[in-house]
Amino acid sequence: MFSSLTQPSWRQSLKAFMVTFFTTLSVIREDGVGILVAVGGSHAVPMLLAGRMMRRKTVFIESITRVDKLSNTGRLVYSLHIASCFIVQWPNLKNSFPSSRLGSIL
Amino acid sequence: MPFDELLVEVDRLAGEGFLSQELICQGGQSKYRMIHGEQFIGRPSIADLIDQASLVISHGGATVIQLLIARKPFIAFPNPRGAGDHQTSFLRKIAQVSDISWSSDIADLCSLINDRIAKGPAKIRSDFPRASGIIMSMTDSSRSFS
C-alpha cells in the first residue's frame, strides 16, 4: 500500500541509501548543482552526505511539525555536520541546537 | 497511521444530517468504512480536493501547513499514534501563532465546526525569518565566490 509506512528491512534501507547517494552524486555532477536542500525524510542523510563530499553547500530543513524535539533524521544530520546550514522552524529548537538557524517555510 | 475514531465521529455527524455537503475522506490505514461519505485510501496529492472543499477535517500533521497556506477553513485533531505524540505538541505550538481550531477530544468536532465556519480561514503570524530567505542568501554568496 504505502511503502513509506512499512518498516523496511536493513537490506532495503541500505539499498535505498546507496541508490539515493549515487543518484545524488550523478545529479550534482551532471546538472552543476550548487546548493542541496533536503527536508525531513530519511533520504536527507545520503543526499547531504553526497553534497558534502562534492563540497557543495547543503541545507537541511527540519519538519515544521517538530516543535521541541528533532526527528531521528534531524538528530543524525545535526550530529554528523552534513548540513552546512541546519534550519529549524521553531525558536525552542533553535535554543536547544545552537548551531541551527531559525527559518520558517510559511 | 490509522485514525478510526475521527472517521467514526465524522460519519456519525454526517448520519445525523449535521454535515449537509458532500463528504470525501482519505482513510489511509484506518479499518472503518464510512456509510455516509466517499472514502479512498490515499493518493499522491489531495491539493485538488482541498481546493474544492468548503471545510477540511484533518489530522495534526503537515496537512495543517498545506491548509494554512491554502487559506482553507479547517479543524485538526492530533492522532495520538504519531511518533512520540508529536502531532499534539505541533498543534499546540501552531495555535500560539495562529487561531486554528483543534482539540485532542474528538467529541468537540461538532462545536469546532460551528466555530470555524463563523471565523473563516485561520490566520498565521508571519514575523519569523523565512527559510527561503536564508537559502537565497546562500545562493548569493555562492555566486560571489565563483
gemmi code that builds the backbone of each chain (N, CA, C; Angstrom):
import gemmi

chains = {
    "A": [
        ("MET", (0.848, -1.195, 0.000), (0.000, 0.000, 0.000), (0.887, 1.251, 0.000)),
        ("PHE", (1.336, 1.671, 1.190), (2.295, 2.775, 1.233), (3.648, 2.195, 1.627)),
        ("SER", (4.587, 2.197, 0.719), (5.877, 1.598, 1.063), (6.562, 2.380, 2.173)),
        ("SER", (6.277, 3.714, 2.247), (6.965, 4.529, 3.243), (6.473, 4.219, 4.650)),
        ("LEU", (5.291, 3.605, 4.748), (4.747, 3.342, 6.077), (5.133, 1.960, 6.589)),
        ("THR", (5.661, 1.133, 5.724), (6.060, -0.189, 6.189), (7.506, -0.112, 6.645)),
        ("GLN", (7.849, -0.921, 7.627), (9.215, -0.904, 8.153), (10.092, -1.719, 7.216)),
        ("PRO", (11.020, -1.086, 6.507), (11.841, -1.863, 5.600), (12.907, -2.657, 6.357)),
        ("SER", (13.352, -3.725, 5.751), (14.436, -4.493, 6.381), (15.729, -3.702, 6.213)),
        ("TRP", (16.776, -4.102, 6.923), (18.041, -3.353, 6.836), (18.620, -3.423, 5.426)),
        ("ARG", (18.321, -4.554, 4.731), (18.789, -4.698, 3.352), (18.161, -3.632, 2.453)),
        ("GLN", (16.823, -3.468, 2.609), (16.119, -2.467, 1.801), (16.590, -1.059, 2.143)),
        ("SER", (16.807, -0.816, 3.454), (17.275, 0.505, 3.885), (18.626, 0.815, 3.265)),
        ("LEU", (19.515, -0.182, 3.314), (20.867, 0.015, 2.779), (20.800, 0.268, 1.273)),
        ("LYS", (19.939, -0.493, 0.598), (19.801, -0.335, -0.847), (19.288, 1.077, -1.166)),
        ("ALA", (18.244, 1.504, -0.432), (17.687, 2.842, -0.660), (18.746, 3.907, -0.416)),
        ("PHE", (19.552, 3.702, 0.634), (20.610, 4.644, 0.973), (21.605, 4.760, -0.189)),
        ("MET", (22.056, 3.608, -0.706), (23.056, 3.614, -1.784), (22.479, 4.233, -3.062)),
        ("VAL", (21.236, 3.868, -3.395), (20.613, 4.412, -4.613), (20.525, 5.937, -4.512)),
        ("THR", (20.046, 6.430, -3.363), (19.917, 7.882, -3.202), (21.284, 8.552, -3.264)),
        ("PHE", (22.252, 7.929, -2.596), (23.601, 8.508, -2.544), (24.192, 8.651, -3.946)),
        ("PHE", (24.163, 7.560, -4.726), (24.796, 7.611, -6.046), (23.980, 8.436, -7.046)),
        ("THR", (22.645, 8.404, -6.922), (21.824, 9.251, -7.788), (22.153, 10.721, -7.538)),
        ("THR", (22.249, 11.083, -6.252), (22.549, 12.476, -5.911), (23.917, 12.873, -6.467)),
        ("LEU", (24.917, 11.988, -6.294), (26.260, 12.288, -6.828), (26.187, 12.590, -8.323)),
        ("SER", (25.466, 11.748, -9.089), (25.455, 11.953, -10.542), (24.658, 13.200, -10.921)),
        ("VAL", (23.583, 13.487, -10.177), (22.815, 14.705, -10.482), (23.666, 15.948, -10.202)),
        ("ILE", (24.412, 15.933, -9.090), (25.268, 17.083, -8.772), (26.264, 17.311, -9.906)),
        ("ARG", (26.869, 16.207, -10.382), (27.892, 16.307, -11.427), (27.284, 16.774, -12.757)),
        ("GLU", (26.165, 16.129, -13.135), (25.614, 16.394, -14.471), (24.908, 17.748, -14.578)),
        ("ASP", (24.207, 18.136, -13.508), (23.408, 19.360, -13.597), (24.082, 20.567, -12.941)),
        ("GLY", (25.306, 20.393, -12.470), (26.019, 21.505, -11.863), (25.278, 22.126, -10.692)),
        ("VAL", (24.810, 21.255, -9.776), (24.063, 21.739, -8.614), (24.995, 22.479, -7.650)),
        ("GLY", (24.579, 23.663, -7.199), (25.410, 24.434, -6.275), (25.000, 24.267, -4.826)),
        ("ILE", (23.702, 24.182, -4.590), (23.199, 24.041, -3.222), (22.191, 22.900, -3.165)),
        ("LEU", (22.343, 22.023, -2.158), (21.369, 20.957, -1.967), (20.476, 21.303, -0.795)),
        ("VAL", (19.181, 21.192, -0.984), (18.233, 21.413, 0.096), (17.467, 20.126, 0.333)),
        ("ALA", (17.495, 19.631, 1.586), (16.755, 18.407, 1.908), (15.799, 18.694, 3.056)),
        ("VAL", (14.643, 18.092, 2.986), (13.668, 18.250, 4.069), (13.531, 16.916, 4.813)),
        ("GLY", (12.883, 17.007, 5.955), (12.551, 15.923, 6.881), (13.011, 14.496, 6.636)),
        ("GLY", (12.539, 13.853, 5.583), (12.659, 12.402, 5.446), (14.070, 11.839, 5.509)),
        ("SER", (14.160, 10.517, 5.650), (15.452, 9.882, 5.882), (16.370, 9.948, 4.669)),
        ("HIS", (15.829, 10.212, 3.466), (16.679, 10.336, 2.284), (17.652, 11.519, 2.412)),
        ("ALA", (17.383, 12.402, 3.373), (18.243, 13.575, 3.554), (19.684, 13.161, 3.869)),
        ("VAL", (19.848, 12.056, 4.613), (21.202, 11.672, 5.056), (22.111, 11.344, 3.869)),
        ("PRO", (21.748, 10.375, 2.979), (22.635, 10.126, 1.834), (22.759, 11.326, 0.889)),
        ("MET", (21.675, 12.105, 0.733), (21.725, 13.275, -0.165), (22.730, 14.315, 0.307)),
        ("LEU", (22.625, 14.651, 1.598), (23.501, 15.695, 2.125), (24.945, 15.205, 2.225)),
        ("LEU", (25.089, 13.906, 2.516), (26.426, 13.322, 2.568), (27.092, 13.433, 1.194)),
        ("ALA", (26.337, 13.109, 0.146), (26.857, 13.221, -1.221), (27.223, 14.673, -1.524)),
        ("GLY", (26.348, 15.604, -1.121), (26.607, 17.024, -1.350), (27.864, 17.489, -0.645)),
        ("ARG", (28.026, 17.045, 0.602), (29.199, 17.420, 1.388), (30.487, 16.897, 0.740)),
        ("MET", (30.416, 15.639, 0.273), (31.603, 15.033, -0.338), (32.004, 15.758, -1.618)),
        ("MET", (31.010, 16.313, -2.311), (31.283, 17.065, -3.530), (31.548, 18.541, -3.228)),
        ("ARG", (31.693, 18.869, -1.949), (31.964, 20.233, -1.482), (30.921, 21.237, -1.950)),
        ("ARG", (29.663, 20.805, -1.952), (28.573, 21.731, -2.239), (27.993, 22.228, -0.919)),
        ("LYS", (27.281, 23.357, -0.998), (26.571, 23.819, 0.192), (25.343, 22.941, 0.401)),
        ("THR", (25.078, 22.590, 1.654), (23.938, 21.720, 1.939), (23.036, 22.349, 2.996)),
        ("VAL", (21.744, 22.249, 2.778), (20.762, 22.805, 3.710), (19.815, 21.699, 4.149)),
        ("PHE", (19.587, 21.602, 5.452), (18.577, 20.681, 5.956), (17.481, 21.499, 6.626)),
        ("ILE", (16.237, 21.279, 6.239), (15.112, 21.964, 6.890), (14.308, 20.935, 7.679)),
        ("GLU", (14.334, 21.067, 9.018), (13.565, 20.146, 9.859), (12.076, 20.407, 9.653)),
        ("SER", (11.276, 19.346, 9.766), (9.828, 19.482, 9.579), (9.241, 20.480, 10.563)),
        ("ILE", (8.271, 21.261, 10.094), (7.609, 22.238, 10.962), (6.804, 21.538, 12.057)),
        ("THR", (6.528, 20.244, 11.857), (5.781, 19.516, 12.893), (6.665, 19.178, 14.094)),
        ("ARG", (7.981, 19.375, 13.976), (8.885, 19.106, 15.109), (9.059, 20.388, 15.895)),
        ("VAL", (8.455, 20.417, 17.078), (8.345, 21.638, 17.852), (9.388, 21.705, 18.965)),
        ("ASP", (9.553, 20.602, 19.699), (10.530, 20.645, 20.794), (11.566, 19.538, 20.729)),
        ("LYS", (11.392, 18.606, 19.782), (12.389, 17.545, 19.616), (12.702, 17.389, 18.144)),
        ("LEU", (13.977, 17.147, 17.822), (14.321, 16.896, 16.422), (13.851, 15.499, 16.030)),
        ("SER", (13.613, 15.283, 14.726), (13.353, 13.936, 14.221), (14.648, 13.142, 14.305)),
        ("ASN", (14.548, 11.810, 14.193), (15.763, 10.984, 14.196), (16.696, 11.410, 13.070)),
        ("THR", (16.109, 11.674, 11.890), (16.920, 12.134, 10.755), (17.601, 13.457, 11.099)),
        ("GLY", (16.824, 14.372, 11.702), (17.381, 15.670, 12.078), (18.560, 15.525, 13.034)),
        ("ARG", (18.411, 14.655, 14.029), (19.494, 14.453, 15.005), (20.757, 13.923, 14.333)),
        ("LEU", (20.539, 12.981, 13.400), (21.673, 12.378, 12.692), (22.387, 13.434, 11.837)),
        ("VAL", (21.607, 14.197, 11.094), (22.176, 15.234, 10.215), (22.919, 16.276, 11.049)),
        ("TYR", (22.333, 16.644, 12.196), (22.943, 17.668, 13.045), (24.257, 17.158, 13.622)),
        ("SER", (24.260, 15.922, 14.148), (25.468, 15.451, 14.821), (26.565, 15.056, 13.838)),
        ("LEU", (26.191, 14.697, 12.611), (27.217, 14.352, 11.610), (27.743, 15.594, 10.876)),
        ("HIS", (27.137, 16.747, 11.152), (27.531, 18.005, 10.496), (27.512, 17.903, 8.978)),
        ("ILE", (26.524, 17.202, 8.422), (26.488, 17.087, 6.959), (25.630, 18.187, 6.322)),
        ("ALA", (25.051, 19.072, 7.135), (24.348, 20.228, 6.569), (25.148, 21.481, 6.905)),
        ("SER", (25.520, 22.247, 5.845), (26.249, 23.488, 6.171), (25.300, 24.506, 6.771)),
        ("CYS", (24.012, 24.339, 6.526), (23.017, 25.198, 7.164), (21.874, 24.315, 7.658)),
        ("PHE", (21.675, 24.286, 8.977), (20.653, 23.431, 9.581), (19.520, 24.332, 10.046)),
        ("ILE", (18.358, 24.225, 9.384), (17.252, 25.141, 9.687), (16.170, 24.431, 10.500)),
        ("VAL", (15.790, 25.044, 11.618), (14.633, 24.569, 12.382), (13.557, 25.648, 12.292)),
        ("GLN", (12.311, 25.265, 12.577), (11.226, 26.203, 12.318), (10.592, 26.795, 13.576)),
        ("TRP", (11.147, 26.436, 14.752), (10.595, 26.971, 15.997), (11.726, 27.467, 16.895)),
        ("PRO", (11.527, 28.619, 17.572), (12.580, 29.208, 18.401), (13.105, 28.255, 19.487)),
        ("ASN", (12.202, 27.450, 20.080), (12.612, 26.470, 21.095), (13.754, 25.578, 20.645)),
        ("LEU", (13.586, 25.020, 19.435), (14.566, 24.086, 18.888), (15.878, 24.796, 18.610)),
        ("LYS", (15.782, 26.040, 18.169), (16.990, 26.803, 17.876), (17.803, 26.974, 19.153)),
        ("ASN", (17.109, 27.193, 20.280), (17.814, 27.347, 21.548), (18.488, 26.048, 21.983)),
        ("SER", (17.836, 24.902, 21.716), (18.432, 23.619, 22.124), (19.566, 23.194, 21.194)),
        ("PHE", (19.546, 23.656, 19.962), (20.588, 23.261, 18.995), (21.250, 24.530, 18.466)),
        ("PRO", (22.279, 24.992, 19.198), (22.826, 26.336, 18.984), (23.325, 26.607, 17.564)),
        ("SER", (23.826, 25.600, 16.860), (24.350, 25.946, 15.524), (23.264, 25.877, 14.445)),
        ("SER", (22.010, 25.689, 14.865), (20.938, 25.723, 13.876), (20.502, 27.161, 13.632)),
        ("ARG", (19.718, 27.352, 12.579), (19.170, 28.681, 12.303), (17.650, 28.599, 12.260)),
        ("LEU", (17.026, 29.713, 12.608), (15.566, 29.750, 12.603), (15.076, 30.217, 11.238)),
        ("GLY", (14.215, 29.421, 10.611), (13.674, 29.824, 9.319), (12.404, 29.051, 9.021)),
        ("SER", (11.303, 29.760, 8.873), (10.019, 29.082, 8.667), (9.713, 28.937, 7.179)),
        ("ILE", (8.998, 27.868, 6.828), (8.588, 27.695, 5.432), (7.293, 28.429, 5.145)),
        ("LEU", (6.631, 28.925, 6.201), (5.329, 29.579, 5.988), (5.478, 31.011, 5.511)),
    ],
    "B": [
        ("MET", (-0.807, 5.900, 9.535), (-1.346, 5.737, 10.886), (-2.866, 5.743, 10.851)),
        ("PRO", (-3.491, 4.662, 11.317), (-4.956, 4.653, 11.322), (-5.514, 5.699, 12.285)),
        ("PHE", (-6.681, 6.218, 11.967), (-7.320, 7.207, 12.841), (-8.833, 6.964, 12.779)),
        ("ASP", (-9.227, 5.743, 13.140), (-10.627, 5.329, 13.016), (-11.583, 6.198, 13.823)),
        ("GLU", (-11.141, 6.629, 15.025), (-12.033, 7.396, 15.901), (-12.589, 8.623, 15.176)),
        ("LEU", (-11.714, 9.285, 14.430), (-12.128, 10.507, 13.742), (-13.137, 10.192, 12.629)),
        ("LEU", (-12.848, 9.122, 11.864), (-13.770, 8.725, 10.789), (-15.139, 8.383, 11.364)),
        ("VAL", (-15.154, 7.670, 12.487), (-16.414, 7.260, 13.111), (-17.235, 8.490, 13.483)),
        ("GLU", (-16.575, 9.483, 14.094), (-17.295, 10.681, 14.541), (-17.812, 11.498, 13.343)),
        ("VAL", (-16.977, 11.631, 12.312), (-17.405, 12.366, 11.110), (-18.606, 11.665, 10.487)),
        ("ASP", (-18.535, 10.329, 10.413), (-19.619, 9.560, 9.822), (-20.901, 9.703, 10.654)),
        ("ARG", (-20.738, 9.730, 11.972), (-21.903, 9.861, 12.862), (-22.590, 11.217, 12.641)),
        ("LEU", (-21.776, 12.296, 12.579), (-22.345, 13.638, 12.360), (-23.030, 13.726, 10.997)),
        ("ALA", (-22.405, 13.091, 9.998), (-22.992, 13.096, 8.661), (-24.325, 12.349, 8.680)),
        ("GLY", (-24.377, 11.254, 9.426), (-25.606, 10.461, 9.546), (-26.721, 11.253, 10.201)),
        ("GLU", (-26.344, 12.148, 11.117), (-27.348, 12.979, 11.790), (-27.739, 14.191, 10.955)),
        ("GLY", (-27.157, 14.298, 9.773), (-27.506, 15.405, 8.880), (-26.791, 16.699, 9.222)),
        ("PHE", (-25.790, 16.624, 10.128), (-25.085, 17.840, 10.521), (-24.151, 18.337, 9.416)),
        ("LEU", (-23.576, 17.379, 8.673), (-22.719, 17.758, 7.540), (-23.564, 17.617, 6.275)),
        ("SER", (-24.081, 18.734, 5.801), (-25.047, 18.646, 4.707), (-24.368, 18.495, 3.356)),
        ("GLN", (-23.089, 18.876, 3.286), (-22.438, 18.856, 1.974), (-21.810, 17.504, 1.676)),
        ("GLU", (-21.373, 17.349, 0.440), (-20.711, 16.118, 0.006), (-19.492, 15.844, 0.880)),
        ("LEU", (-19.281, 14.589, 1.218), (-18.220, 14.219, 2.160), (-17.229, 13.275, 1.489)),
        ("ILE", (-15.954, 13.682, 1.442), (-14.913, 12.811, 0.863), (-13.812, 12.642, 1.895)),
        ("CYS", (-13.397, 11.403, 2.175), (-12.406, 11.145, 3.224), (-11.234, 10.322, 2.720)),
        ("GLN", (-10.037, 10.741, 3.135), (-8.853, 9.913, 2.934), (-8.676, 9.090, 4.204)),
        ("GLY", (-8.874, 7.783, 4.079), (-8.877, 6.933, 5.278), (-7.523, 6.352, 5.633)),
        ("GLY", (-6.591, 6.321, 4.694), (-5.285, 5.738, 4.975), (-5.413, 4.304, 5.462)),
        ("GLN", (-4.743, 3.992, 6.568), (-4.754, 2.620, 7.075), (-5.915, 2.333, 8.015)),
        ("SER", (-6.834, 3.295, 8.151), (-7.980, 3.073, 9.034), (-8.824, 1.905, 8.535)),
        ("LYS", (-9.394, 1.158, 9.487), (-10.197, -0.017, 9.124), (-11.655, 0.360, 8.881)),
        ("TYR", (-12.101, 1.442, 9.520), (-13.514, 1.825, 9.465), (-13.934, 2.201, 8.044)),
        ("ARG", (-15.104, 1.755, 7.657), (-15.627, 2.117, 6.336), (-16.809, 3.063, 6.515)),
        ("MET", (-16.746, 4.240, 5.881), (-17.783, 5.257, 6.036), (-19.098, 4.793, 5.403)),
        ("ILE", (-20.191, 5.154, 6.040), (-21.513, 4.849, 5.487), (-22.022, 6.070, 4.701)),
        ("HIS", (-21.691, 7.263, 5.211), (-22.312, 8.471, 4.657), (-21.387, 9.289, 3.762)),
        ("GLY", (-20.229, 8.767, 3.461), (-19.338, 9.555, 2.610), (-18.531, 8.676, 1.683)),
        ("GLU", (-17.891, 9.325, 0.721), (-16.993, 8.625, -0.180), (-15.660, 8.450, 0.548)),
        ("GLN", (-14.973, 7.346, 0.322), (-13.724, 7.111, 1.055), (-12.675, 6.528, 0.120)),
        ("PHE", (-11.452, 7.010, 0.242), (-10.359, 6.402, -0.515), (-9.177, 6.208, 0.430)),
        ("ILE", (-8.235, 5.357, 0.026), (-7.119, 5.028, 0.928), (-6.098, 6.162, 0.962)),
        ("GLY", (-5.671, 6.558, -0.210), (-4.685, 7.635, -0.258), (-4.355, 7.950, -1.693)),
        ("ARG", (-3.753, 9.078, -1.922), (-3.284, 9.409, -3.273), (-2.139, 10.411, -3.149)),
        ("PRO", (-1.356, 10.585, -4.226), (-0.140, 11.390, -4.113), (-0.404, 12.815, -3.617)),
        ("SER", (-1.481, 13.434, -4.066), (-1.755, 14.793, -3.618), (-3.249, 14.968, -3.388)),
        ("ILE", (-3.613, 15.678, -2.299), (-5.026, 15.974, -2.084), (-5.273, 17.469, -2.273)),
        ("ALA", (-4.312, 18.149, -2.935), (-4.421, 19.600, -3.121), (-5.704, 19.979, -3.858)),
        ("ASP", (-6.087, 19.167, -4.877), (-7.294, 19.490, -5.636), (-8.553, 19.338, -4.774)),
        ("LEU", (-8.546, 18.308, -3.910), (-9.698, 18.110, -3.015), (-9.802, 19.247, -2.000)),
        ("ILE", (-8.647, 19.664, -1.485), (-8.630, 20.783, -0.540), (-9.202, 22.022, -1.222)),
        ("ASP", (-8.797, 22.202, -2.468), (-9.249, 23.349, -3.238), (-10.774, 23.380, -3.374)),
        ("GLN", (-11.365, 22.199, -3.608), (-12.817, 22.115, -3.816), (-13.605, 22.205, -2.514)),
        ("ALA", (-12.952, 21.872, -1.392), (-13.686, 21.721, -0.128), (-14.075, 23.071, 0.464)),
        ("SER", (-15.206, 23.085, 1.187), (-15.562, 24.301, 1.925), (-15.009, 24.231, 3.340)),
        ("LEU", (-14.789, 23.011, 3.829), (-14.228, 22.818, 5.172), (-13.447, 21.513, 5.172)),
        ("VAL", (-12.282, 21.500, 5.833), (-11.463, 20.289, 5.880), (-11.310, 19.850, 7.334)),
        ("ILE", (-11.481, 18.548, 7.573), (-11.211, 17.981, 8.899), (-9.953, 17.133, 8.748)),
        ("SER", (-8.933, 17.449, 9.534), (-7.606, 16.895, 9.275), (-7.005, 16.294, 10.536)),
        ("HIS", (-5.985, 15.457, 10.354), (-5.167, 15.049, 11.493), (-4.158, 16.178, 11.758)),
        ("GLY", (-3.279, 16.006, 12.716), (-2.394, 17.106, 13.081), (-1.011, 16.999, 12.471)),
        ("GLY", (-0.934, 16.682, 11.202), (0.369, 16.573, 10.548), (0.646, 17.752, 9.638)),
        ("ALA", (1.499, 17.513, 8.657), (1.922, 18.600, 7.770), (0.779, 19.125, 6.900)),
        ("THR", (-0.334, 18.357, 6.801), (-1.513, 18.847, 6.066), (-1.973, 20.191, 6.620)),
        ("VAL", (-1.783, 20.369, 7.939), (-2.174, 21.618, 8.592), (-1.485, 22.809, 7.918)),
        ("ILE", (-0.220, 22.637, 7.590), (0.544, 23.700, 6.930), (-0.011, 23.964, 5.533)),
        ("GLN", (-0.291, 22.844, 4.829), (-0.877, 22.948, 3.489), (-2.193, 23.736, 3.558)),
        ("LEU", (-2.995, 23.470, 4.591), (-4.293, 24.130, 4.740), (-4.136, 25.600, 5.106)),
        ("LEU", (-3.133, 25.912, 5.926), (-2.882, 27.310, 6.281), (-2.459, 28.094, 5.043)),
        ("ILE", (-1.580, 27.471, 4.236), (-1.117, 28.139, 3.015), (-2.287, 28.319, 2.046)),
        ("ALA", (-3.160, 27.308, 1.966), (-4.310, 27.382, 1.052), (-5.417, 28.302, 1.588)),
        ("ARG", (-5.241, 28.801, 2.809), (-6.260, 29.653, 3.459), (-7.636, 28.997, 3.438)),
        ("LYS", (-7.665, 27.778, 3.900), (-8.895, 26.989, 3.886), (-9.363, 26.793, 5.327)),
        ("PRO", (-10.638, 27.012, 5.625), (-11.108, 26.726, 6.985), (-10.905, 25.240, 7.303)),
        ("PHE", (-10.326, 24.923, 8.450), (-10.101, 23.506, 8.789), (-10.148, 23.284, 10.300)),
        ("ILE", (-10.335, 22.024, 10.655), (-10.314, 21.605, 12.047), (-9.327, 20.465, 12.152)),
        ("ALA", (-8.447, 20.498, 13.153), (-7.409, 19.477, 13.252), (-7.525, 18.701, 14.560)),
        ("PHE", (-7.289, 17.398, 14.466), (-7.233, 16.539, 15.647), (-5.909, 15.792, 15.641)),
        ("PRO", (-5.118, 15.901, 16.707), (-3.853, 15.175, 16.737), (-4.098, 13.672, 16.790)),
        ("ASN", (-3.426, 12.921, 15.947), (-3.503, 11.462, 16.014), (-2.525, 10.999, 17.085)),
        ("PRO", (-3.030, 10.412, 18.178), (-2.135, 10.052, 19.285), (-1.113, 8.987, 18.908)),
        ("ARG", (-1.301, 8.355, 17.727), (-0.339, 7.323, 17.316), (0.899, 7.920, 16.634)),
        ("GLY", (0.909, 9.222, 16.422), (2.068, 9.868, 15.798), (3.318, 9.663, 16.655)),
        ("ALA", (4.475, 9.533, 16.008), (5.727, 9.251, 16.728), (5.907, 10.207, 17.905)),
        ("GLY", (5.926, 9.644, 19.124), (6.119, 10.464, 20.323), (5.004, 11.482, 20.525)),
        ("ASP", (3.816, 11.209, 19.952), (2.672, 12.127, 20.018), (3.073, 13.541, 19.580)),
        ("HIS", (3.894, 13.645, 18.522), (4.363, 14.972, 18.119), (3.247, 15.813, 17.511)),
        ("GLN", (2.132, 15.176, 17.104), (1.055, 15.970, 16.496), (0.413, 16.911, 17.507)),
        ("THR", (0.292, 16.438, 18.766), (-0.297, 17.294, 19.798), (0.597, 18.500, 20.069)),
        ("SER", (1.889, 18.262, 20.242), (2.778, 19.396, 20.533), (2.864, 20.336, 19.332)),
        ("PHE", (2.763, 19.765, 18.128), (2.782, 20.592, 16.922), (1.564, 21.516, 16.872)),
        ("LEU", (0.376, 20.948, 17.098), (-0.843, 21.760, 17.031), (-0.861, 22.813, 18.138)),
        ("ARG", (-0.390, 22.416, 19.341), (-0.349, 23.373, 20.449), (0.533, 24.561, 20.068)),
        ("LYS", (1.651, 24.246, 19.396), (2.598, 25.291, 19.001), (2.005, 26.185, 17.900)),
        ("ILE", (1.411, 25.550, 16.906), (0.777, 26.321, 15.824), (-0.306, 27.237, 16.390)),
        ("ALA", (-1.022, 26.736, 17.412), (-2.104, 27.523, 17.999), (-1.572, 28.791, 18.678)),
        ("GLN", (-0.267, 28.816, 19.002), (0.312, 30.023, 19.606), (0.524, 31.135, 18.574)),
        ("VAL", (0.657, 30.746, 17.323), (0.908, 31.764, 16.298), (-0.250, 31.891, 15.314)),
        ("SER", (-1.295, 31.118, 15.527), (-2.434, 31.156, 14.616), (-3.704, 30.795, 15.380)),
        ("ASP", (-4.850, 31.257, 14.891), (-6.112, 30.960, 15.589), (-6.775, 29.704, 15.031)),
        ("ILE", (-6.009, 28.607, 14.921), (-6.575, 27.368, 14.363), (-7.588, 26.743, 15.325)),
        ("SER", (-8.517, 25.941, 14.761), (-9.466, 25.183, 15.573), (-8.937, 23.765, 15.729)),
        ("TRP", (-8.668, 23.365, 16.962), (-8.183, 21.996, 17.168), (-8.567, 21.527, 18.558)),
        ("SER", (-8.535, 20.210, 18.749), (-8.824, 19.642, 20.054), (-8.294, 18.222, 20.107)),
        ("SER", (-7.902, 17.781, 21.303), (-7.482, 16.389, 21.474), (-8.700, 15.489, 21.669)),
        ("ASP", (-9.859, 16.116, 21.869), (-11.071, 15.332, 22.120), (-11.988, 15.392, 20.898)),
        ("ILE", (-12.163, 14.243, 20.250), (-12.927, 14.199, 19.007), (-14.391, 14.583, 19.228)),
        ("ALA", (-14.868, 14.472, 20.478), (-16.252, 14.870, 20.785), (-16.475, 16.366, 20.534)),
        ("ASP", (-15.392, 17.147, 20.461), (-15.509, 18.590, 20.218), (-15.766, 18.932, 18.756)),
        ("LEU", (-15.753, 17.925, 17.880), (-15.835, 18.191, 16.436), (-17.016, 19.095, 16.068)),
        ("CYS", (-18.176, 18.736, 16.589), (-19.397, 19.460, 16.238), (-19.281, 20.954, 16.578)),
        ("SER", (-18.868, 21.271, 17.804), (-18.780, 22.680, 18.215), (-17.666, 23.399, 17.454)),
        ("LEU", (-16.571, 22.679, 17.160), (-15.463, 23.300, 16.417), (-15.889, 23.651, 14.986)),
        ("ILE", (-16.728, 22.815, 14.395), (-17.183, 23.095, 13.027), (-17.960, 24.420, 13.006)),
        ("ASN", (-18.893, 24.576, 13.939), (-19.665, 25.821, 14.002), (-18.762, 27.028, 14.217)),
        ("ASP", (-17.816, 26.846, 15.130), (-16.865, 27.897, 15.475), (-16.056, 28.330, 14.252)),
        ("ARG", (-15.560, 27.334, 13.515), (-14.682, 27.629, 12.366), (-15.451, 28.278, 11.224)),
        ("ILE", (-16.661, 27.797, 10.989), (-17.461, 28.377, 9.900), (-17.715, 29.865, 10.193)),
        ("ALA", (-17.935, 30.174, 11.473), (-18.160, 31.571, 11.845), (-16.898, 32.417, 11.647)),
        ("LYS", (-15.723, 31.824, 11.942), (-14.464, 32.597, 11.905), (-13.848, 32.705, 10.516)),
        ("GLY", (-14.102, 31.729, 9.644), (-13.423, 31.706, 8.350), (-12.010, 31.138, 8.491)),
        ("PRO", (-11.175, 31.229, 7.445), (-9.843, 30.618, 7.493), (-8.976, 31.204, 8.622)),
        ("ALA", (-8.141, 30.336, 9.226), (-7.237, 30.802, 10.276), (-6.137, 31.669, 9.677)),
        ("LYS", (-5.682, 32.648, 10.462), (-4.572, 33.492, 10.016), (-3.335, 33.140, 10.824)),
        ("ILE", (-2.183, 33.311, 10.188), (-0.941, 32.956, 10.894), (-0.016, 34.161, 11.000)),
        ("ARG", (0.632, 34.245, 12.182), (1.610, 35.311, 12.402), (2.788, 35.070, 11.465)),
        ("SER", (3.346, 36.103, 10.903), (4.396, 35.835, 9.910), (5.637, 36.684, 10.162)),
        ("ASP", (6.051, 36.757, 11.446), (7.251, 37.556, 11.708), (8.487, 36.699, 11.972)),
        ("PHE", (8.409, 35.382, 11.675), (9.599, 34.536, 11.761), (10.448, 34.763, 10.514)),
        ("PRO", (11.769, 34.555, 10.619), (12.569, 34.599, 9.394), (12.128, 33.493, 8.438)),
        ("ARG", (12.264, 33.734, 7.146), (11.851, 32.733, 6.152), (13.005, 31.805, 5.803)),
        ("ALA", (12.719, 30.493, 5.726), (13.742, 29.537, 5.290), (14.208, 29.887, 3.885)),
        ("SER", (13.260, 30.315, 3.039), (13.619, 30.646, 1.658), (14.602, 31.819, 1.613)),
        ("GLY", (14.435, 32.780, 2.556), (15.353, 33.920, 2.615), (16.774, 33.470, 2.921)),
        ("ILE", (16.901, 32.521, 3.870), (18.231, 32.013, 4.250), (18.895, 31.332, 3.054)),
        ("ILE", (18.096, 30.496, 2.340), (18.655, 29.771, 1.193), (19.033, 30.748, 0.076)),
        ("MET", (18.195, 31.765, -0.141), (18.514, 32.770, -1.167), (19.826, 33.480, -0.850)),
        ("SER", (20.035, 33.785, 0.451), (21.278, 34.483, 0.806), (22.488, 33.582, 0.563)),
        ("MET", (22.292, 32.257, 0.700), (23.396, 31.331, 0.416), (23.692, 31.292, -1.079)),
        ("THR", (22.663, 31.354, -1.910), (22.917, 31.339, -3.360), (23.655, 32.606, -3.771)),
        ("ASP", (23.323, 33.725, -3.131), (24.019, 34.981, -3.451), (25.499, 34.870, -3.126)),
        ("SER", (25.805, 34.299, -1.931), (27.212, 34.245, -1.538), (27.963, 33.216, -2.381)),
        ("SER", (27.266, 32.121, -2.821), (27.996, 31.142, -3.632), (28.289, 31.722, -5.008)),
        ("ARG", (27.408, 32.643, -5.475), (27.667, 33.286, -6.754), (28.886, 34.218, -6.655)),
        ("SER", (28.962, 34.936, -5.526), (30.064, 35.890, -5.420), (31.413, 35.187, -5.244)),
        ("PHE", (31.392, 33.922, -4.746), (32.646, 33.176, -4.612), (33.144, 32.682, -5.966)),
        ("SER", (32.188, 32.358, -6.866), (32.603, 31.725, -8.108), (33.065, 32.758, -9.134)),
    ],
}
model = gemmi.Model(1)
for chain_id, residues in chains.items():
    chain = gemmi.Chain(chain_id)
    for i, (resn, *xyz) in enumerate(residues, 1):
        res = gemmi.Residue()
        res.name, res.seqid = resn, gemmi.SeqId(i, " ")
        for name, pos in zip(("N", "CA", "C"), xyz):
            atom = gemmi.Atom()
            atom.name, atom.element = name, gemmi.Element(name[0])
            atom.pos, atom.b_iso = gemmi.Position(*pos), 0.0
            res.add_atom(atom)
        chain.add_residue(res)
    model.add_chain(chain)
structure = gemmi.Structure()
structure.add_model(model)
structure.setup_entities()
